[in-house]
């Protein structure tokens, strides 16, 4: 194994819509409505596909919301990443693996704004390359986006370990011949798994 491929949301940094909405101080029906219309309406997926930028996403969302929720929707769409909350211990793991000689890559479903906050994520300086869904106009678990990563950086799938928190994304990587790891938030368990794989070789 020569290459580690990381997902971003809930692997490198926290992305939990319910917690993001809590930042706005909402509860009850307002909280449920904002979650539904911002994150779960289907438009967020279009945002990750690059079909909608933040401004377009906002303009499509506010007609479905009462006026008193417009500012909260704006905060969620334009500023969900402020602040970013790192997954504790993950940056150190990335740095350790980089120092051990492994190549580090990102394969993430994220919007067109991802390059603007990527540098704020601890450990991002260790990455050898990134592939972001909105910039490629395709999204995990579509095999196409995995192949973009493999081809762009000339990676042999059998030399890769793909780390993601979504089982459907893991299954596609596995079908393409990669080693896979379904991340559950336990960084130490992931560290042991990687060390077993590298030391085993």
C-alpha positions as a printed NumPy array, in Angstrom:
array([[  0.   ,   0.   ,   0.   ],
       [  1.438,   3.321,  -1.125],
       [ -1.515,   5.711,  -1.198],
       [ -4.117,   6.851,   1.321],
       [ -7.264,   8.452,  -0.102],
       [ -9.369,  10.38 ,   2.419],
       [-12.917,  11.63 ,   2.318],
       [-13.331,  15.073,   3.916],
       [-16.697,  15.398,   5.716],
       [-16.795,  13.373,   8.955],
       [-13.32 ,  12.03 ,   8.222],
       [-11.079,  15.106,   8.257],
       [-13.634,  17.605,   9.555],
       [-17.07 ,  17.411,  11.09 ],
       [-20.057,  17.806,   8.782],
       [-23.275,  17.175,  10.684],
       [-26.145,  19.361,   9.419],
       [-28.072,  19.038,  12.681],
       [-25.149,  20.542,  14.598],
       [-24.643,  23.249,  11.997],
       [-28.244,  24.37 ,  12.354],
       [-27.89 ,  24.443,  16.147],
       [-25.302,  27.223,  15.698],
       [-28.132,  29.484,  14.555],
       [-29.971,  28.924,  17.822],
       [-32.923,  27.254,  16.144],
       [-35.117,  24.521,  17.547],
       [-38.41 ,  22.8  ,  16.907],
       [-40.164,  23.345,  13.586],
       [-37.737,  26.071,  12.455],
       [-34.818,  23.678,  12.89 ],
       [-36.581,  20.878,  11.003],
       [-37.59 ,  23.179,   8.152],
       [-34.101,  24.633,   7.712],
       [-32.556,  21.164,   7.668],
       [-35.097,  19.97 ,   5.116],
       [-34.811,  22.909,   2.732],
       [-31.061,  23.561,   2.938],
       [-29.48 ,  20.136,   3.335],
       [-32.08 ,  17.526,   2.439],
       [-34.114,  19.004,  -0.424],
       [-31.824,  17.639,  -3.138],
       [-30.351,  21.04 ,  -3.941],
       [-27.361,  20.441,  -1.678],
       [-26.489,  17.433,  -3.827],
       [-26.716,  19.658,  -6.907],
       [-24.363,  22.039,  -5.096],
       [-21.898,  19.169,  -4.563],
       [-22.299,  18.254,  -8.231],
       [-21.288,  21.754,  -9.266],
       [-24.695,  22.452, -10.802],
       [-25.392,  25.201,  -8.249],
       [-22.998,  27.659,  -6.654],
       [-23.723,  29.085,  -3.206],
       [-25.642,  32.082,  -4.538],
       [-27.852,  29.895,  -6.744],
       [-28.436,  27.447,  -3.888],
       [-29.519,  30.292,  -1.615],
       [-31.858,  31.773,  -4.225],
       [-33.524,  28.393,  -4.748],
       [-33.862,  27.778,  -1.02 ],
       [-35.37 ,  30.98 ,   0.387],
       [-38.754,  30.745,  -1.422],
       [-39.445,  27.638,   0.664],
       [-38.608,  29.363,   3.947],
       [-40.363,  32.043,   6.007],
       [-38.519,  35.354,   6.017],
       [-37.273,  34.985,   9.587],
       [-35.194,  31.951,   8.478],
       [-33.54 ,  33.618,   5.478],
       [-30.525,  34.825,   7.449],
       [-30.018,  31.394,   9.022],
       [-30.171,  29.785,   5.567],
       [-27.582,  32.27 ,   4.347],
       [-25.296,  31.374,   7.245],
       [-25.656,  27.663,   6.528],
       [-25.031,  27.962,   2.797],
       [-22.271,  30.547,   2.711],
       [-20.597,  30.036,   6.088],
       [-21.125,  26.425,   7.213],
       [-17.322,  26.029,   7.217],
       [-16.766,  28.919,   9.629],
       [-15.535,  27.516,  11.879],
       [-14.364,  24.146,  10.633],
       [-14.257,  21.522,  13.362],
       [-11.468,  18.98 ,  12.774],
       [-11.927,  15.324,  13.644],
       [ -9.716,  15.043,  16.698],
       [ -6.434,  13.254,  16.007],
       [ -6.873,  12.989,  12.243],
       [ -4.398,  15.746,  11.307],
       [ -1.707,  14.047,  13.376],
       [ -2.443,  10.731,  11.698],
       [ -2.19 ,  12.304,   8.23 ],
       [  1.145,  13.887,   9.132],
       [  2.478,  10.613,  10.537],
       [  1.527,   8.702,   7.408],
       [  3.065,  11.357,   5.171],
       [  6.307,  11.198,   7.15 ],
       [  6.21 ,   7.41 ,   6.829],
       [  6.37 ,   7.805,   3.04 ],
       [  2.765,   7.286,   2.03 ],
       [  1.121,   9.493,  -0.591],
       [ -2.   ,  11.307,   0.635],
       [ -5.01 ,  12.277,  -1.512],
       [ -8.481,  13.75 ,  -1.037],
       [-11.646,  12.491,  -2.755],
       [-14.584,  14.554,  -1.52 ],
       [-18.159,  15.45 ,  -2.317],
       [-18.065,  19.213,  -1.791],
       [-19.081,  22.482,  -3.431],
       [-17.16 ,  24.851,  -5.658],
       [-16.07 ,  26.817,  -2.601],
       [-13.981,  23.919,  -1.254],
       [-10.602,  25.284,  -2.432],
       [-11.317,  28.471,  -0.482],
       [-11.365,  26.743,   2.915],
       [ -9.204,  23.68 ,   2.211],
       [ -6.083,  25.353,   3.61 ],
       [ -7.861,  25.836,   6.947],
       [ -8.193,  22.095,   7.497],
       [ -5.365,  20.781,   9.711],
       [ -3.162,  18.378,   7.76 ],
       [ -4.229,  19.652,   4.342],
       [ -0.651,  20.722,   3.636],
       [  0.318,  17.03 ,   3.554],
       [ -1.911,  16.133,   0.607],
       [ -0.387,  15.276,  -2.758],
       [ -3.59 ,  15.896,  -4.695],
       [ -7.313,  16.534,  -4.393],
       [-10.43 ,  15.682,  -6.378],
       [-13.612,  17.569,  -5.452],
       [-17.019,  16.62 ,  -6.844],
       [-18.288,  20.097,  -7.802],
       [-15.135,  20.806,  -9.79 ],
       [-15.48 ,  17.518, -11.689],
       [-19.277,  17.563, -12.106],
       [-19.653,  14.071, -10.708],
       [-20.156,  12.756,  -7.221],
       [-19.415,   9.693,  -5.106],
       [-20.429,   6.9  ,  -5.348],
       [-20.277,   7.329,  -9.146],
       [-17.232,   5.284, -10.277],
       [-16.296,   8.111, -12.647],
       [-14.981,  10.36 ,  -9.887],
       [-12.803,   7.598,  -8.446],
       [-11.352,   6.971, -11.884],
       [-10.615,  10.69 , -12.269],
       [ -8.482,  10.508,  -9.129],
       [ -6.721,   7.3  , -10.179],
       [ -5.989,   8.554, -13.681],
       [ -4.974,  12.095, -12.746],
       [ -2.412,  10.949, -10.214],
       [ -1.509,   7.681, -11.956],
       [ -2.462,   5.515,  -9.026],
       [ -2.737,   1.742,  -9.037],
       [ -5.98 ,   0.917,  -7.17 ],
       [ -4.351,  -2.122,  -5.587],
       [ -1.858,   0.227,  -3.927],
       [ -4.577,   2.475,  -2.471],
       [ -6.542,   2.53 ,   0.763],
       [ -9.766,   4.543,   0.517],
       [-11.16 ,   5.939,   3.791],
       [-14.761,   7.174,   3.929],
       [-17.627,   7.268,   6.423],
       [-20.31 ,   6.222,   3.902],
       [-20.734,   2.539,   3.086],
       [-22.018,   3.189,  -0.454],
       [-18.83 ,   5.124,  -1.236],
       [-16.687,   2.346,   0.204],
       [-18.43 ,  -0.278,  -1.938],
       [-17.622,   1.544,  -5.185],
       [-13.955,   1.89 ,  -4.244],
       [-13.831,  -1.798,  -3.388],
       [-15.319,  -2.738,  -6.763],
       [-12.575,  -0.705,  -8.43 ],
       [ -9.924,  -2.763,  -6.669],
       [ -8.954,  -0.45 ,  -3.808],
       [ -8.457,  -1.411,  -0.227],
       [-11.162,   0.239,   1.865],
       [-11.847,   1.392,   5.398],
       [-15.241,   2.497,   6.724],
       [-14.364,   5.259,   9.176],
       [-16.42 ,   5.365,  12.373],
       [-14.709,   8.282,  14.12 ],
       [-12.082,   6.155,  15.876],
       [ -8.744,   7.521,  14.645],
       [ -6.634,   5.133,  16.707],
       [ -8.383,   2.13 ,  15.192],
       [ -7.702,   3.528,  11.727],
       [ -4.051,   4.085,  12.641],
       [ -3.693,   0.446,  13.701],
       [ -5.349,  -0.73 ,  10.498],
       [ -2.989,   1.31 ,   8.31 ],
       [  0.074,   0.143,  10.235],
       [ -1.024,  -3.492,   9.909],
       [ -1.388,  -3.054,   6.17 ],
       [  1.973,  -1.333,   5.677],
       [  3.935,  -3.521,   8.08 ],
       [  2.351,  -6.609,   6.58 ],
       [  4.026,  -5.766,   3.292]])
